[in-house]
Amino acid sequence: MTSTILSCEEARKRLLQFTGPVGTEMIQLSDCLGRILAEDIRAAADVPDWPRSAFDGYAFRAADTSSASPETPVTLHILEEVPAGKVPETRLTEGTAVRILTGAMLPEGADSVEMFEKTEFTETSVTLFHPGRPGNNVVPRGEDAVRGQLLAAKGTKIDPGLMGVFASQGLREIPVFRIPKVGVISTGTEVVELGSVLPGGKIYNSNRALFEGELRKLGVRPVRVGIARDSVREIRELLELALDTCDAVLLTGGVSVGAYDLTGRAILEAGGEPLFSGVAMKPGKACFYAVRDGKMICALSGNPASAMTNYHAVAKAGLKRLCGWNQGDCFPAEIRVALKEEFPKKSKNERWIRGRLDLSDGTVRIDVPKQQKNSALSSTVGCDVMAVIPAGSGPLPAGTVLQGHLMN
């Protein structure tokens, strides 16, 4: 098995060449939060579909009040009251007005609204002390959306605001990409499941919990496939089971170069076509990516923090594409972050450090946990950003600005 080590950017791009959405479905509007839109959605109607009042007050013809002033007010005759939801029964003519409530349809002929508190009124008349302007306090037709307007493009992640926009168009069902199923496999003779007595020399399967959480956070459905001991046959059998029932597979463990690192061999025996085996980063270098029958196989380190770093830097891009994200949106969101404290280590190779965003003084900083070892799972708690230290860097003082990647 040859080793093909790529940069993070090269690895993501190569992975995206071999991944794509897994299918589409129609779902109820109420269930679409966080899903990825499978079609462009355009407005079928103007919103609002008619001009309406922005305030409680009086609607009138602006031309009728052109001479109004505190010294020479203008009094108009009230024809009717128009609450929200009612279609006006009259058309305004010279010298007339209607009492109107917020959100109500303007009657034909009206082009201006004045708030109650700026007028004097009786049951039958309203007096105005300033000239009205056409369009004043009027929400025009199509202010929020115009028929034919693109409301959301294919590949958009649906948020609550977009759900409201869809509802304003009367859409009850929304076309979305299907949620992919990703088989999760842990490897290692030392790994045991929760609920078992922990024998000497064994560890609990923390990687499964870690990545089930990461996958659910991304909007992917994790499928618990199992644990394989350090055996090519056992790893291959679980991998084939996952490939038969899932849309992609994520494995942890057995991807380095030791005698018990057998995951790469098992992937090849299962018919996987290798994409690359190693990414030029620290931690997270050890990995093996492949495809079989169009299905992505991501094999990451057994060290939790190392696996998580590679996942966020590389694997997540392919999984986002699987969910239906547009390719350009699959890459990690980049920001510039300053080190809150010094980073004392030298970085011979490109180093990715995890941390927490700190905005306490108005500056975007990264607060880096002291413990950054690959096996230190506790140091991943609460982390929401990674920063990249360029290869060849020496110790870095506090305030050093680095390229950061959000972990959302």
N, C-alpha and C positions, 0 to 999 in steps of 0.2 A: 504494500500500500504506500503510494507516494504521498509526500506532504506538500500541500499547496497552501501557503500562508498568504493571506491577503490583508490589506489595510481594512479598517472598519468600513470606510466608504465603499471600497471595492466589494467587500463581502455583502453589504446590504444590496448594492446594485445587482450583483450576481444572483442573490437570493430572489430578488423581485422579478428577475427574468423567468423564473420557474414557478411562480406562484400567481394565483388569481382567485377571484371570488368563487365560492362553492355553489352558488345558486341563489334564486330569489323566491320571495313569497309575499303575499298580501296579508297584512295584519291590521287589527283594529287600531285606530288612532290612540286610544288610551294605553296601548301596550308598546308604543313605538319609541319611548324615551331611550336614548343611547344607541339606538339601532342606526345602521348606515343606509342611506337612501339609495335605492336601486335604479331610479329614473329621475330625469329632470322633472321638476314640478313647476308648472306655470299657472298664473292666475286665470281662472275661468271667468271671473267677474271683477269689476271695479270694487274696491273697498275703501270707503263706503260707496254704496251704489247710488247715492244721492247726497246733495249738500245738507249738512246738519249744523245745529247750533252747538257752539263750544261752551255756552253758559246758559243759566237761567236768565231770561230777560225778555226783550221784545225784538221781533224781526220786522223790518220795514224796507222801504226803497230808499237807498242813500240819497237819491236826487231830491226826495221830499224834505231832507233836513239840511240842504246845502247852506241855508241862511241862518241856521240855528246858532244861538249864542246865549250866554247868561242874561243878557239884556233883552234879547228877542228870541225867546224859546219857541219851539215848534210843537204843536199838539196834534197827535194823530188819533184817529178813531180805531178802537180795537174791534176786530171782526170775530175772533174766536181764540180759544186756548188750544195749543198743540203740545201735548205731552209726548215723551218718547214712545215710539211704537204706534203712533196714530198718523194716518195720512191726512194732511190738511184738506179741508173741505172747500176753502175759498182761494181765490186768486187776488193778490194785492193790487189795488188800483191807487191812484193818487190820493194821498192824505189818509191812508189806512195802515194798520199794523196788526200783528198777532202777538199774543202772549205765548212765549215758547220756553220749553224746558230743555235742559242739557241733553244732547244727543237726539233731539227731535228733528224731523225733516222740515227744511225750510219750505214755506208755501211758494207756489209759482209767483214770480214777480219780486220776491224779497231778495236782497243782496247784502244786507248788513244786519248785525245784531248788537244791541246795547244791553249791558247788564242791568238788572233791577236797581241796584244801589246807585246807579248814575242817572236815574230818571225819577220823575214824580208821576204817579199813576192813580187812576180810579178804576172802578169796574168796567168803565166804557172808554177810557182814554189814557194815553201816555204822553208825557211832555218830555222833550229832549232839549238839552242845553248846549249841545255841541254837534257839529255836522258829523254824520256817519260816513264811513268810507266803504266803497264796494269791497266785499270780502272780509270786513272787520268782524272778528269773533265767529267766523264761519269756517267749518271744516269742509273743504271742497270735495267733490266727488273724486274718488281715486287717490286721495291723499296717502293712504296706506299701501295700496296696490292698484295697478292698472291692468285691465284685461290683457293677457298675453305676456305679461312681465314674468321673468324668471324669478320664482320665489326661492328655490333651492336647487342646487346642481346635484346630479348623481354623484355619490361618494361623500355627501355631507353627513356628518354625525348629527342626529336629531336631538335638539335640546328643548327645554320647556317653551322658550319663545317661539321656536319653529312649530311646535305642536299647536300653539295658539294661532299662528298664521294659517296653518292647515285648517283649523277649525273655522276660521273666519271665511274660508272658501267653501265650507260645507263638506269637507272631505272626511269620510268615516273610515276608509281603509287606505293604507299607505303601502306602496311597494318598497320593500327593503331587501337587503341581502340576507340570506339565511345565516343563522349563527353556526359557525363551524364547530365541530367536535374535535378536540385535540386529546389524543391518548397520552397519558402521563405514566412513564415507566422509570422506576428507580433501579439501579444496579448496585451490586456489592454484597458479598457474603456476610459482611458485618452489619447490614441494614435490616432492622426488624420493624414491623408495623406497630402502631399504637395499640394498646390493649394487651400486648404480650409482655411476659416477664422479661426484663432486660438481662440477658446473661452477660458474663464477663467478656469484655472485648467487643461487645455489640453496641450499636447506636440506634436511636429511634429515627424513623423516616421523616426527618424535618424537611427535606427537599420536596417531598410530595405536597406537604401543607403549604410551603412557600410558593410553589408554582401553581397549585390550584388557586391560591389567592391572586397571584399575578394574572392568571388567565381570566378569572372571573372579573377582575378589575378592568381588563381590556374588553370584555364583552364576549369572551369565548367560553364554550362549555367544556370544562375538563372532564375527561373520562378516566377513571382510576383503573389502570390495566394491571398493575402489580409490581412485585419486586423480583428481579432475576439475580441469582447468585453469579459469581464470577465464572460464568460458563458461556461459551459462544452459543451453544445449543439453546440454553434457557433464554438468553437475550434475544436470539433470533426468533424463537417461538412466540415470545411476548410481542416482539416487534411486528411479526406477521399478523398476529391477532389484532393489534392496534390498527394496522394498515387496512385490514379487512373491514373494520367497523368505524373508523374515524377518518377525518379529513386531513389530519397531520399528526405527527408524533413528536413529543418532547421527552428525551431521555436525559438522565443525569448519571454521571459516573462512568469510569472506564474509557476515557478518551485521551489519556496521556500516553506515555511510551513505556510503562512498566510491564512486567510479566503478566499482571492481572488486568491490564487495560485492553479489554477484548471487544468493546462496543463497536469500534470501526470494522473489525472483521465480521462481526455478526450482521452489521448493516449490509456489507458487501454480499455475504452469503444469502441474505434475504432478497437480493436483487436490487439494492439501492445503488443509484448512480451518484458517485461522489461529486460534490460541487467544490468544496474546499475543506481542508483539515488544519485549522489554525488561523487565528486572527492576530495581527501585529498589535497587541495591546497587553497591558498588565494591570490588574489580573484579567483572566478570561481568555488567555491565548489558547488554551487547550479546548478543542471542540472538534466536531465532525458533522458537516452538513451534507445532506444527500437528498435525492428525490427518487421516488418509485411510483410509477403509474400516475405521475403528476402530483403526488402527495409529498409534502415537505417533511423531512426528518431532521430534527435539530437535536444533536447530542452534545450536551454541555458537561462541564466539569462536575465532579461529585462534591467539590468544596462549595458550600452554599453561596458565599459572597462572590466568589469567582464566577459561578454559574449565573448569578443574578446580573453581574456586570455585563457579561456577554449577551444575556437575554435582552437587556435594555439597549445595548449598543447595536446589536445585529438581529437577533431572532424576532424581536417584536415588530420590526419592519415587515417581515414576511407574514407574520400573523395578522397585522393590520390589513395587508393586502388581501389576505384570505377572507377577512371580514367584509371587504368591499371598499375600503378606503382608496381614494385616488393615490396613484403612485407618489406624486409629489408631497402628499400629506403623511406618507408612511415613515419618513425620516424623523429622528428625534427633534423636538422643538428646541432651537438653540437660543441661548441668552449669554450675556457676558456677566461673569460673577467675580467678585474679589474675595480672596482668602481672608476669612475673619481673623485667623491666627497663622503663624508661620507654619510651613510644611518642611520639616527638617531633613527629609530623605532626598538623596539623589535619585534621578530617574533616567537610567540608561536607555530604557525603551519608553514608548508612549505609555503613560500611566493614567488610569481612570480612577478618580477618587470619588467616593460617595459622601453625601452630606445633606444638610438641611438648609433650605433657604432662610436667610436672616435679613429682614427688612427693618429692623428695629430703629436704625438711625436714618432711614430713607435711602440707604445705599443697598444695592443688591449684592449680598455677600453669601458665601457658602461656609457653614459651620461644620467642620470636618470632625467626625468622631476620632478620638485618639487611636482607637483600635481599627486598623484597616487590613488585618490579616485575612487571607482567603477563607479560612474556616470560621471566622468570627461572625456568626449569624446575628448575634445580638446587636452588632454595630449597624445593621441594616434597618433597624426599627426607626420609623419616622423619616427616613431619608426620602427626599423628593427631587433631588438634583444630583447630577454627576458633573465633574469638571475634568478637563483633559490637560494633563501636564505634558508638554512637548518632550520628545525623546532628546536626551542629552542635557536635560536641565539639572542644575544643582539644587541645593536647598532654596526654598522660596520664602521671602519675607511676607509678613501680613500685608494685605493690600494688593498683592500681585493679582492682576486681572487675567482670568483664564476663560477659554471657551467652555460654556456649560451646556448641559442637555437636561431638560426637564424629564422627570420619570413618570409623567402622567399618562 
